Every structure is written in structure tokens, then in C-alpha cells.
């Protein structure tokens, strides 16, 4: 009798095992148009290039050949980075992504960099599901994008995938001019709404959400981009029925999944530096699953053969753009790098160029997050400048009083959106040990303290002018002048073409830094 029951138990176990299905989830976020492998100083000392869309494509297709129940998802911000995106307004990126076996992607803030009409135009060319369920035309119930989720089935396993954009991230980092007439609405409310619609229809639920605090763009690596995924943890704790939350925007990879209730939160770093792989044992009969394995893998390009179809598409676009981007406009004796919490050589150069383009200005400032790529020592090409500042943000000049300038610098010192890079003559010191709003310990212009009731002519850009990145004091400015169609990249190009030389001592000045 015992033997009989034992045999039935073993048989039941075998049956349960036979029902289990390995499901592989590959994911990326914040690829930012890094279609080619590139070097970053904090990985292998910059000696081994990482990433590249053809590299990712090879890995994904390899995984799919091993397990038919493999899904590849992306959580947004595939536009904007190297010039291949900006010069084609994202068209080249969608064309390349179409070769990469994507199963679904959400929409990030940078997909709106050339206006929401362009977003609709470019995303409509995707041959894979693009998902966005909480952005609407203002004062209406009409969705901006009419596909909030999709149901995918492979090897008998059904996955429901939802795409959303965080309201704060949308309002904070999409230029006001580029989102005029549309708005993001409560991502938690809409996530639960779609989860309820998917209930009972799928085995696994996945949310691709672009939310949270924007990434710190820097040349310094992880020590300068440390970011908790607090918003994602809050979102996961406020909904029921969500299995996986793949998030973007913070540029912070999760070395291990973050578990909140029954939800696993997953993310990668930016630019295709790494790729996530989660393997689940799924029982479609009981709609249950367990984690079998997980890896956040650095993508060293020398370990992979580029996918030929993806590489051919990249080469096609590079060939079309080559004549334009190879134009030499200057040279630099040193590498020009970025920083988030202090002045950088690239930030100093850009703001000095802004001053040259706005001769009536007394100072120039721009956001650290607007600088997207370093420039290597040697020849500077048009492509280098566009990749460093890929946004269509126009030079803007306004009057601000000293108190308003100080408020801008206090927001800088909060580091929530990074410091303002500043032109020559500006000096700001801040102390992170002091309370928010009272961190600035020194603020001078040409050696003289900034005076609260004195008016200063300030050059900035059209993203910051309406309060972008939380720099709301810009909205109080007067006598505003916007140079329509003249971007910050144009200012640097003109500066270099005019024969201005890059002096290492000048561009390496610590104009803004933390008090020691």
C-alpha cells in the first residue's frame, strides 16, 4: 500500500515537472541609440568596448534558438544619444530595432525629443508591439497611443505586457514644447486597470514602465549614477497581479531582482552596457512560476559576433550620414568629459560657447543631463558635437535677479537633476550636509557675490527655460529671447569654427563643486 502511494506521489511529481515550462525573459532599457559598441571608462578601464545593437541582436536570437519560449522586452528611451538618432529623428533607430527580434517595447521620454507628432510618425513604423497606456490628449479621453498592452503566446505560455510612462518623469524630462497638447496620467491607476483587464487571460504579467528619477549623465560611472529605484518599488507595492516590472529612466541595473510582494523589479544600466536575463519555471495550468536563474550580463562586444542583418542596417544608415558627420569643426588637446555633481570640461566648453553666441549675457548655464557623450582628444567632428548634445534645445536668454539665480543653484545642489554647468566667471560651492534649499555656501560672478536684488542676463536653453529638470526659477525670468532653430550644438560649432582654441586650464576649472 505504501509502495502504491509512493508511486502515485512520484507520478504526480513527474506530472508537475512535465507541466513546468522554462520561460526566458531578456530585457533592456535606456539604449539611447548606442547602435555601435563603445567604451566607457568605468568598465575594463575603457579598454573593452561594450554594447552595440548588433551584439544585443545576436544574444537575443541565440537565446530564442535555444528556447522557443523566449521574450525580449525594452522599457523605453531607445532614441537620442549618438548622432544617428538625432539626425534622423529616430527613424534610423526604429529601422534597426525592427531587425532585433523585439517582442514588445514601451515609450520613454526621449522618444518625444522631436515633438509628439514625430513620435507618432516614427513609432508607427515599428514591426513589433509598442505599448503606452497612460498618455492622453489633454482635456480628452483619447489616448495618444492606442495600444496599452499586448498578449503574447509562445510554447503554450501567455504573457500580458503593459506599457506606461511615469507622470513625474514625463513632466520633468520631456520638454514642454515637445509635449504641448498631451499629458501622462496616474501610472499606478492605469497599471491596475490593465492588470484587471488581463486577469485570468495570461500566465505572467509584465509592466514596461519608464518612471522615477532621471539618470545622472556622467563620465565617472557608478560612483556618480547611484540611484535607488524608489518609484518602482512604490508602484509595485500599490498594485495587485503584477509579476514583473521592467523599468527604465534611472539607468541603474539590478544585480539581483528587487522583490516587492509578488512582483520582481528588473532594470539594466544605459546604452546597452548590459542586458538582463531572467529564466522562470512556469506552470500554465496553475498559472504559477518560480525563478530558475537570473543574470545581469555585461555585453563585451569582443565576445559576440554582430548579427549580420542588424549590422547591415546600421551600416546602411552610417553610410548615409557619413559625409555630414565627418566634417571637422575643431580639435581638442584633451578628452572632454561630463560630470553630474560638479563642473566638467565638456560643460565648461559648452557654456563658454553659449556666452560667445549671446554677447549680452553675463553668465550661461546648462543642465548636466543634457550632455550625453564625451569627446575624445584630437579632431572634433560635427558628429561628435551632435552626439554630445543631441537635443533640439534652442539658445534662450533672459533676465533673472540674484535671488532667482541662487534658487537655481540651490536646486543644482539638491542633485536631484544634477548641477548646472556654468560659464567662465561663475563660482558656486555647495555642502550636501546642509538642508535642502540652504546648501549653497558660495556664489559669485567674476569674483563678486551674487546680489539678490540685482538683475543678471542669463543664457540657457529652451528645455530649462520653462522649468525643465525642476529648475522652476527660470519660469520667473523676464525679457526672454529665444533664438529659434539655434541649438546649443550650433553654438559650440560656431565657437570652434570661429577659431576659439580649447585651453585645458580653462575647461578644467572647477566652477561648480561640492565644498571639501
C-alpha positions as CSV (number, residue, x, y, z in Angstrom):
1,X,0.0,0.0,0.0
2,X,2.8,2.4,0.9
3,X,4.5,1.5,-2.3
4,X,1.4,2.3,-4.3
5,X,1.0,5.7,-2.7
6,X,4.7,6.4,-3.2
7,X,4.4,5.5,-6.8
8,X,1.4,7.8,-7.2
9,X,3.3,10.6,-5.4
10,X,6.3,10.1,-7.7
11,X,4.0,10.1,-10.7
12,X,2.3,13.3,-9.5
13,X,5.7,14.9,-9.2
14,X,6.7,13.8,-12.7
15,X,3.4,15.2,-14.0
16,X,4.1,18.5,-12.3
17,X,7.6,18.6,-13.7
18,X,6.3,17.9,-17.2
19,X,3.9,20.8,-16.9
20,X,6.7,23.2,-16.0
21,X,7.8,25.3,-18.9
22,X,11.1,27.3,-19.0
23,X,10.4,30.9,-20.0
24,X,13.3,33.2,-20.7
25,X,12.8,37.0,-20.4
26,X,15.5,39.1,-22.0
27,X,15.3,42.8,-21.3
28,X,16.9,46.2,-21.9
29,X,16.1,49.8,-21.2
30,X,17.6,53.2,-22.0
31,X,19.6,52.0,-25.0
32,X,19.8,55.7,-26.2
33,X,20.8,55.0,-29.8
34,X,24.1,53.4,-29.0
35,X,23.9,51.2,-32.1
36,X,27.7,50.7,-32.2
37,X,29.9,49.2,-29.4
38,X,31.6,51.9,-27.4
39,X,34.0,52.3,-24.5
40,X,33.1,53.6,-21.0
41,X,35.8,54.5,-18.5
42,X,34.3,52.5,-15.6
43,X,34.2,49.2,-17.4
44,X,37.5,47.4,-18.0
45,X,39.2,50.9,-17.8
46,X,37.6,51.7,-21.1
47,X,39.7,49.1,-22.9
48,X,37.0,46.7,-23.9
49,X,34.0,48.2,-25.9
50,X,30.6,47.2,-24.7
51,X,27.1,47.1,-26.2
52,X,26.0,47.7,-29.7
53,X,22.6,46.8,-31.2
54,X,24.0,44.0,-33.4
55,X,25.6,42.5,-30.3
56,X,22.2,42.5,-28.5
57,X,20.6,41.1,-31.6
58,X,23.0,38.2,-31.7
59,X,22.4,37.4,-28.0
60,X,18.6,37.6,-28.3
61,X,18.4,35.4,-31.4
62,X,20.8,32.9,-29.8
63,X,18.5,32.7,-26.7
64,X,15.5,32.3,-28.9
65,X,17.1,29.5,-30.8
66,X,17.7,27.6,-27.6
67,X,14.3,28.1,-26.1
68,X,11.2,29.0,-28.2
69,X,9.6,30.5,-25.1
70,X,12.0,33.4,-25.0
71,X,10.7,37.0,-24.9
72,X,12.7,40.2,-25.5
73,X,11.3,43.4,-24.0
74,X,12.6,47.0,-23.8
75,X,11.4,49.7,-21.3
76,X,12.0,52.8,-23.5
77,X,14.5,55.6,-24.4
78,X,15.9,54.0,-27.5
79,X,16.0,57.4,-29.2
80,X,18.6,60.1,-28.5
81,X,22.3,59.6,-28.0
82,X,24.8,59.3,-30.9
83,X,24.0,61.4,-33.9
84,X,22.4,58.5,-35.8
85,X,19.2,59.1,-33.8
86,X,19.1,62.9,-33.8
87,X,19.9,63.4,-37.5
88,X,17.1,61.0,-38.5
89,X,14.7,62.0,-35.6
90,X,14.7,58.4,-34.5
91,X,13.8,56.9,-37.9
92,X,17.1,55.0,-38.2
93,X,16.7,53.6,-34.7
94,X,13.3,52.1,-35.4
95,X,14.6,50.6,-38.6
96,X,17.4,49.0,-36.7
97,X,15.2,47.8,-33.8
98,X,13.0,46.1,-36.4
99,X,15.8,43.6,-37.0
100,X,16.4,42.7,-33.4
101,X,13.5,40.3,-32.6
102,X,11.9,42.6,-30.1
103,X,8.6,41.2,-28.7
104,X,7.4,44.5,-27.1
105,X,8.7,47.9,-26.0
106,X,7.3,50.8,-24.1
107,X,7.9,54.5,-24.8
108,X,10.4,56.7,-22.9
109,X,10.7,60.4,-22.6
110,X,13.4,60.7,-25.3
111,X,11.0,59.3,-27.9
112,X,9.4,62.7,-27.6
113,X,12.6,64.7,-28.3
114,X,11.5,65.9,-31.7
115,X,7.8,66.5,-30.8
116,X,4.9,64.2,-30.3
117,X,3.9,64.3,-34.0
118,X,7.3,62.8,-34.8
119,X,6.8,60.2,-32.1
120,X,3.7,59.0,-33.8
121,X,5.3,59.0,-37.2
122,X,8.4,57.1,-36.2
123,X,6.8,54.6,-33.8
124,X,4.2,53.7,-36.4
125,X,7.0,52.2,-38.5
126,X,7.8,49.6,-35.8
127,X,7.2,45.9,-36.7
128,X,6.9,44.9,-33.1
129,X,4.3,46.0,-30.5
130,X,5.0,49.4,-28.9
131,X,2.9,49.9,-25.8
132,X,1.8,53.0,-24.0
133,X,-1.4,53.2,-21.9
134,X,-1.4,56.4,-19.9
135,X,-0.7,59.3,-22.2
136,X,-3.7,61.1,-23.5
137,X,-4.5,64.2,-25.5
138,X,-5.2,67.0,-23.0
139,X,-8.8,67.6,-21.9
140,X,-10.0,64.3,-23.5
141,X,-10.2,60.6,-23.0
142,X,-8.5,60.0,-26.3
143,X,-5.3,58.0,-25.9
144,X,-2.1,59.4,-27.6
145,X,-1.1,55.8,-28.5
146,X,-3.9,53.3,-28.9
147,X,-2.1,50.1,-27.7
148,X,-1.7,49.9,-23.9
149,X,-0.9,46.2,-23.7
150,X,-0.5,43.1,-25.7
151,X,-0.9,39.3,-25.1
152,X,2.0,37.2,-26.4
153,X,1.9,33.4,-26.5
154,X,4.9,31.1,-27.0
155,X,5.0,27.3,-26.3
156,X,1.6,27.5,-24.6
157,X,2.7,30.3,-22.2
158,X,0.8,33.5,-22.4
159,X,2.3,36.8,-21.2
160,X,0.4,40.0,-20.8
161,X,2.7,43.0,-21.4
162,X,1.7,46.6,-20.4
163,X,3.5,49.8,-21.4
164,X,3.3,53.0,-19.3
165,X,5.2,56.3,-18.6
166,X,5.6,57.8,-15.2
167,X,3.9,61.1,-14.8
168,X,6.8,62.8,-12.9
169,X,9.3,61.5,-15.4
170,X,7.1,62.7,-18.3
171,X,6.6,66.2,-16.9
172,X,10.1,66.6,-15.6
173,X,12.1,65.5,-18.6
174,X,10.0,65.9,-21.7
175,X,10.5,69.4,-23.0
176,X,7.3,71.5,-22.5
177,X,7.3,72.4,-26.2
178,X,7.5,68.8,-27.3
179,X,4.6,67.6,-25.2
180,X,2.2,70.5,-25.7
181,X,-1.3,69.1,-26.0
182,X,-0.7,65.7,-24.4
183,X,-0.3,64.6,-20.8
184,X,0.6,61.5,-18.8
185,X,-1.9,60.3,-16.2
186,X,-1.5,58.3,-13.0
187,X,0.6,55.3,-13.9
188,X,-0.4,53.3,-10.9
189,X,-4.1,53.7,-11.6
190,X,-3.8,52.7,-15.2
191,X,-1.4,49.9,-14.4
192,X,-4.0,48.4,-12.1
193,X,-6.7,49.0,-14.7
194,X,-4.9,47.0,-17.3
195,X,-3.9,44.3,-14.9
196,X,-7.5,43.8,-14.1
197,X,-8.3,43.5,-17.8
198,X,-5.6,40.8,-18.2
199,X,-6.6,38.9,-15.1
200,X,-7.4,35.3,-15.9
201,X,-6.2,35.6,-19.5
202,X,-2.4,35.2,-19.1
203,X,0.1,33.2,-17.1
204,X,2.5,36.1,-16.5
205,X,2.1,39.8,-16.3
206,X,4.8,42.2,-17.3
207,X,4.9,46.0,-17.0
208,X,7.4,48.1,-19.0
209,X,7.4,51.4,-17.2
210,X,9.6,54.4,-17.8
211,X,9.4,56.3,-14.5
212,X,11.3,57.5,-11.4
213,X,14.2,59.9,-11.2
214,X,16.2,60.7,-14.3
215,X,19.6,59.2,-14.7
216,X,22.8,61.0,-14.0
217,X,24.8,61.5,-17.2
218,X,28.4,61.4,-16.3
219,X,31.8,60.2,-17.4
220,X,32.5,58.8,-13.9
221,X,30.4,55.7,-13.9
222,X,28.7,54.0,-11.0
223,X,30.0,56.3,-8.3
224,X,28.2,59.2,-10.0
225,X,25.0,57.4,-11.1
226,X,23.9,55.6,-7.9
227,X,20.2,55.7,-8.0
228,X,17.6,53.8,-5.9
229,X,14.5,52.6,-7.8
230,X,12.2,54.0,-5.2
231,X,9.4,55.0,-7.5
232,X,9.3,51.5,-9.0
233,X,9.2,50.0,-5.5
234,X,6.3,52.2,-4.7
235,X,4.5,51.3,-7.9
236,X,4.9,47.6,-7.3
237,X,3.6,47.9,-3.8
238,X,0.4,49.7,-4.9
239,X,-0.9,47.2,-7.4
240,X,-2.1,43.6,-7.4
241,X,-1.4,40.9,-10.0
242,X,1.9,42.2,-11.4
243,X,4.7,39.6,-11.8
244,X,7.5,41.6,-13.5
245,X,8.2,45.3,-13.5
246,X,10.9,46.1,-16.1
247,X,11.8,49.8,-15.5
248,X,13.8,52.5,-17.3
249,X,14.8,56.1,-16.8
250,X,17.2,55.7,-13.9
251,X,20.0,53.9,-15.8
252,X,20.6,51.6,-12.9
253,X,20.9,47.9,-13.4
254,X,19.6,45.5,-10.7
255,X,22.3,42.9,-9.9
256,X,19.5,40.9,-8.4
257,X,15.8,41.3,-8.9
258,X,14.1,43.5,-6.3
259,X,11.2,41.7,-4.8
260,X,8.2,43.7,-3.7
261,X,5.3,41.4,-2.6
262,X,4.9,39.1,-5.6
263,X,6.5,41.5,-8.1
264,X,10.1,41.3,-9.3
265,X,11.6,44.7,-10.3
266,X,14.3,44.5,-13.1
267,X,16.4,47.1,-14.8
268,X,19.7,47.5,-16.7
269,X,22.2,50.3,-17.0
270,X,22.0,52.5,-20.0
271,X,23.4,52.4,-23.5
272,X,23.3,48.6,-23.9
273,X,26.2,48.2,-21.5
274,X,24.5,45.2,-20.0
275,X,21.4,43.0,-20.7
276,X,19.1,41.2,-18.3
277,X,18.1,37.6,-18.5
278,X,15.5,36.0,-16.2
279,X,14.5,32.4,-16.5
280,X,11.2,31.3,-15.0
281,X,9.7,27.9,-14.4
282,X,6.1,28.4,-15.4
283,X,3.2,26.1,-14.9
284,X,0.5,27.3,-17.4
285,X,-2.1,25.0,-15.8
286,X,-1.8,26.7,-12.3
287,X,-0.5,30.0,-13.7
288,X,2.3,29.9,-11.2
289,X,6.0,30.3,-11.6
290,X,9.3,30.3,-9.8
291,X,12.7,31.9,-10.6
292,X,15.1,29.4,-12.1
293,X,18.0,31.7,-12.8
294,X,18.9,35.4,-13.3
295,X,21.8,37.3,-14.8
296,X,22.7,40.9,-15.5
297,X,25.4,40.4,-18.1
298,X,27.9,43.0,-19.2
299,X,27.9,42.9,-23.0
300,X,31.6,42.9,-24.0
301,X,31.5,43.3,-27.8
302,X,34.5,41.2,-28.3
303,X,32.6,38.1,-27.0
304,X,30.0,38.3,-29.7
305,X,29.7,38.2,-33.5
306,X,27.5,41.0,-34.6
307,X,24.2,39.9,-36.1
308,X,24.6,40.4,-39.9
309,X,21.1,41.6,-40.5
310,X,21.2,44.2,-37.7
311,X,24.8,45.2,-38.6
312,X,23.9,45.7,-42.3
313,X,21.1,48.0,-41.3
314,X,23.4,50.0,-39.0
315,X,26.0,50.2,-41.8
316,X,23.3,51.5,-44.3
317,X,22.4,54.4,-42.1
318,X,26.0,55.2,-41.2
319,X,26.9,55.4,-44.9
320,X,24.0,57.8,-45.5
321,X,25.2,60.1,-42.7
322,X,29.0,59.8,-43.1
323,X,29.6,62.8,-45.3
324,X,27.7,65.1,-42.9
325,X,29.0,63.9,-39.6
326,X,32.7,63.6,-40.6
327,X,33.1,67.3,-41.2
328,X,35.9,68.6,-39.0
329,X,35.0,71.7,-36.9
330,X,37.9,71.8,-34.4
331,X,40.2,69.9,-32.2
332,X,40.9,69.4,-28.6
333,X,44.2,68.5,-26.8
334,X,42.4,66.6,-24.1
335,X,39.3,64.4,-23.7
336,X,36.2,66.4,-22.9
337,X,34.2,64.6,-20.3
338,X,30.9,65.0,-18.3
339,X,30.0,65.1,-14.6
340,X,26.8,65.3,-12.7
341,X,27.7,66.8,-9.3
342,X,30.4,69.3,-10.4
343,X,31.8,71.2,-13.3
344,X,33.0,69.2,-16.2
345,X,35.3,70.0,-19.1
346,X,32.5,69.4,-21.6
347,X,30.1,71.5,-19.6
348,X,32.6,74.4,-19.3
349,X,33.2,74.4,-23.0
350,X,29.5,74.4,-23.9
351,X,28.6,77.2,-21.6
352,X,31.6,79.3,-22.8
353,X,30.3,78.8,-26.3
354,X,26.9,79.9,-25.2
355,X,28.4,83.1,-23.9
356,X,30.0,83.7,-27.3
357,X,26.7,83.2,-29.0
358,X,24.8,85.5,-26.6
359,X,27.1,88.6,-26.2
360,X,24.6,90.4,-24.0
361,X,24.6,87.6,-21.3
362,X,26.6,87.8,-18.1
363,X,26.6,84.1,-17.4
364,X,25.5,80.9,-19.1
365,X,24.2,77.7,-17.6
366,X,23.0,74.3,-19.0
367,X,21.9,71.1,-17.4
368,X,24.3,68.3,-16.8
369,X,21.8,65.7,-18.1
370,X,21.8,67.4,-21.5
371,X,25.4,66.4,-22.1
372,X,25.2,62.8,-23.5
373,X,28.6,61.8,-24.7
374,X,32.3,62.6,-24.1
375,X,34.5,63.9,-26.9
376,X,37.9,62.2,-27.3
377,X,41.1,64.1,-27.6
378,X,42.0,65.0,-31.2
379,X,39.8,66.0,-34.1
380,X,36.3,67.2,-33.3
381,X,33.7,66.4,-35.9
382,X,30.2,67.5,-36.4
383,X,29.1,64.0,-35.4
384,X,31.0,64.4,-32.1
385,X,29.2,67.6,-31.2
386,X,25.7,66.3,-32.1
387,X,26.3,63.2,-30.1
388,X,27.5,65.2,-27.1
389,X,24.4,67.5,-27.3
390,X,21.7,65.7,-29.4
391,X,18.7,67.8,-28.4
392,X,16.9,70.4,-30.4
393,X,17.1,72.8,-27.4
394,X,17.4,76.4,-28.5
395,X,19.6,79.1,-27.0
396,X,17.5,81.2,-24.7
397,X,18.5,84.4,-22.9
398,X,16.6,86.1,-20.0
399,X,16.8,88.4,-17.1
400,X,16.9,86.9,-13.6
401,X,17.5,88.6,-10.3
402,X,20.2,87.4,-7.9
403,X,17.7,85.6,-5.7
404,X,16.4,83.6,-8.6
405,X,19.9,82.7,-9.7
406,X,20.5,81.5,-6.2
407,X,17.3,79.4,-6.3
408,X,18.6,77.7,-9.5
409,X,21.8,76.9,-7.8
410,X,20.1,75.5,-4.7
411,X,18.2,73.1,-7.0
412,X,21.5,72.2,-8.5
413,X,22.9,71.5,-5.1
414,X,20.0,69.1,-4.3
415,X,21.5,66.8,-7.1
416,X,18.0,65.6,-7.9
417,X,18.7,66.7,-11.5
418,X,22.3,67.4,-11.4
419,X,24.2,70.7,-11.1
420,X,24.0,73.4,-13.7
421,X,27.2,73.6,-15.8
422,X,28.3,77.2,-15.8
423,X,30.3,79.6,-17.9
424,X,33.7,81.2,-17.0
425,X,33.5,83.7,-14.2
426,X,30.8,81.8,-12.2
427,X,31.8,80.1,-9.0
428,X,29.5,78.0,-6.9
429,X,30.2,75.8,-3.9
430,X,27.7,73.7,-2.0
431,X,27.6,71.5,1.1
432,X,25.5,68.3,0.9
433,X,25.5,68.1,4.7
434,X,23.3,71.2,4.9
435,X,19.5,71.1,4.5
436,X,17.9,71.3,1.0
437,X,17.5,74.8,0.0
438,X,20.4,76.0,2.1
439,X,23.3,74.1,0.6
440,X,25.0,76.9,-1.4
441,X,27.9,78.2,0.6
442,X,29.5,80.4,-2.2
443,X,28.0,82.0,-5.3
444,X,30.0,84.6,-7.2
445,X,30.3,86.1,-10.7
446,X,33.7,87.5,-11.7
447,X,34.7,87.4,-8.1
448,X,31.8,89.4,-6.7
449,X,28.9,87.9,-4.7
450,X,25.6,87.4,-6.5
451,X,23.3,90.1,-5.1
452,X,19.6,89.2,-4.5
453,X,18.0,92.4,-6.0
454,X,20.5,92.8,-8.8
455,X,19.4,91.8,-12.3
456,X,21.6,89.4,-14.4
457,X,21.4,88.5,-18.0
458,X,21.5,84.7,-18.2
459,X,21.9,82.4,-21.2
460,X,20.4,78.9,-21.0
461,X,18.3,76.6,-23.3
462,X,14.7,76.1,-24.2
463,X,14.3,73.0,-22.2
464,X,15.3,74.6,-18.9
465,X,13.6,77.9,-19.6
466,X,10.0,76.6,-18.9
467,X,11.3,74.8,-15.7
468,X,12.7,71.6,-17.2
469,X,14.5,69.3,-14.8
470,X,12.8,71.1,-11.9
471,X,14.6,74.4,-12.4
472,X,11.5,76.4,-11.8
473,X,13.1,79.7,-11.2
474,X,13.7,80.0,-14.9
475,X,9.9,80.5,-15.3
476,X,10.2,83.8,-13.4
477,X,12.6,85.2,-15.9
478,X,11.8,88.3,-17.9
479,X,12.8,89.8,-21.3
480,X,13.2,86.3,-22.7
481,X,14.7,85.9,-26.1
482,X,14.7,82.5,-27.8
483,X,16.9,82.0,-30.9
484,X,14.5,79.9,-32.9
485,X,16.3,77.0,-34.6
486,X,19.6,77.8,-33.0
487,X,20.5,74.9,-30.7
488,X,23.3,74.6,-28.2
489,X,25.2,72.3,-30.5
490,X,25.1,75.2,-33.1
491,X,26.7,77.5,-30.5
492,X,29.6,75.1,-30.0
493,X,30.0,74.5,-33.7
494,X,30.2,78.3,-34.3
495,X,32.5,78.8,-31.4
496,X,35.0,76.2,-32.7
497,X,34.7,77.3,-36.4
498,X,35.5,80.9,-35.3
499,X,38.9,79.6,-34.3
500,X,38.5,79.5,-30.5
501,X,41.0,77.1,-29.1
502,X,40.4,74.7,-26.2
503,X,42.6,75.6,-23.3
504,X,42.8,72.7,-20.8
505,X,43.3,75.1,-17.9
506,X,40.1,76.9,-18.7
507,X,37.8,73.9,-19.5
508,X,39.1,72.1,-16.4
509,X,38.2,74.9,-14.0
510,X,36.1,73.8,-11.0
511,X,33.4,76.4,-11.4
512,X,30.8,74.3,-9.6
513,X,31.7,71.8,-7.0
514,X,31.0,70.3,-3.5
515,X,32.7,72.0,-0.6
516,X,35.6,70.0,0.8
